[in-house]
């Protein structure tokens, strides 16, 4: 009787592996558009669209940047943060302990949260050149491994 269970168990394992892979593949990415039109003024702008579900949401900015030996994320350079749903601003707050985190309550029926943020840039730019370091403009769900977060970057080139 055990001989007959093994093929069914293998088939079930393959089925669940394929289903879980397709569910992960269908996860909507975070869309981030960088606007460097104010780079000569040492300010970058970002519009971020985050897929969300209703309820409390904690977002974070990168704290540990690869190659740095201490937390050097952009938390002190982020200004002008606005969260909106369907074009209407919603309330948010910074975490009381971890300043890298933002708390937002998502109303029922909402599937996309729009975030706008500006970032002060003090280096790696001039009047004619700007180096974009994406981590300065990124928001993503806290407590989620970054390898599991699909991101779709874009830019609005300065003219």
N, C-alpha and C positions, 0 to 999 in steps of 0.2 A: 504494500500500500504506500510506503514511503517513496517508492520509485516514481509513482504517478504525481506526487506533490511537487517534486523538484522542478519539472519543466514549467508547471503553473506558477511557481514562485519566481522563477527566472523571468517568465513572461510578464508577470506583475511588476517586477523590479524594473524591467526595461520600459514598460508603459509609464510608470510613475516618474522615472528619470526623464523621459521625453516630455511628459506633461509639465513637470516643474521647469524644465529648460525653456519650453515655449512660453510659460507664464512669466519667467524672468525676462525673456526676450521682448515681451509685449509691454513691459513696464515703461511708462512714458518718461522721457528724459527731462532733466532740468534744462531749460533753454536760457542761455545767458548771452546778452548782446552788449558788447563794450562800445562805448562812444568816447573817442579820444579827441574830439573837436576842441576841448578846452585844455589840451595838454600844454600849450604854451603858458597857460595860467596855473599849471601844476595841479590840475584836477582831472580825474577820469570819472566817467559816469557809467553806470551799468543798469540795465533792465533785466530782471531775472524772473522767469515764469517757472513756478514750482508746482508739480502735481501734488494735490493734497486730498485728504479726506476730512470729514467734520471732526471737531474736537480740538483739544489742546495740541499745539505743535511747538516744538522747540527747534529752532534753527541755529546754526553755528557758522562761524567763519573759521578758516584754517588757523590753527594755533602753532603747530609744529611744521615748519617748512623744511623739506628735504635739503640736507647739506648744511643746515644751521644747527648749532649745538645748544640752543635754548629756544624757548617759545618766542618767535619773532613775527607772528602773524600780524595782519593789518588792523587789529582792533582799535588802536589809537588813531588811525588815519581815516577811519570810516566816518563819514558825515552825511547829513541829508537823507537819512533812512526814512522811507515811506512804504508801508505795506498797503495794498489795495485789493479789493475784490470787485470785479465788474466796474472798475474805474472809480470806486468809492473808497476813500481811505478807511482803514480799520485801526483800532487801538493795538498797541504792542508795548512791550517793556523789555528792558535788558534784565538779565539774570542778576540776582542780588549778590551772588558769589563769583560766578564765572562770566566775566564781561564779554567773552566771545559769543555768548548765547543770547538769542532773542526769543521771547515767548509771545505767541499769537494764538488766539482762539478762532478756529475756523467754523463758520456757521454751517448748519446742515444744508446739503445740496451743492456745496461748493466743490469744484474739482481743480481749480487753478488759483493760485495765489500769485499776485504780481508784487515784486519788490523793486524799488528803485533805490539806489544808493550812489553816493559820490565818495571818491577816495582822494585824499591829498597825497600827491606824489612828490617826493623831494629829491629823487635821484634817477639816473638813467633816462634823462630826457633833455631836450634842448628846444630851441625855437623851430627846428626843422625835423626833429626825430624824437620818437617816443617808443620806449620798450615796454610792452604790455606784459605784466606778470599777472596771470589769471587769478592767482590766489588772492590778490588784493580786491577782487570784485566778486568773489564767490560766496554764496550762501547755500547751505545744504542741511538736510535733517540731522540733528545731533543724535549721537548714540547709534549711528548706522555706519558700518564699515564703508569707507569711500570706494572700495572696489565694487560694491553693490549699487553704486549710484551712477546711472547713465547721465552724461552731460553732453549737451549740444551747443558748442560755442559759436558765436558769430560776432561781427563787428560792423560798426558804421564808420567808415573811413572819413577822416577830416579832409575837407576840400579847400 
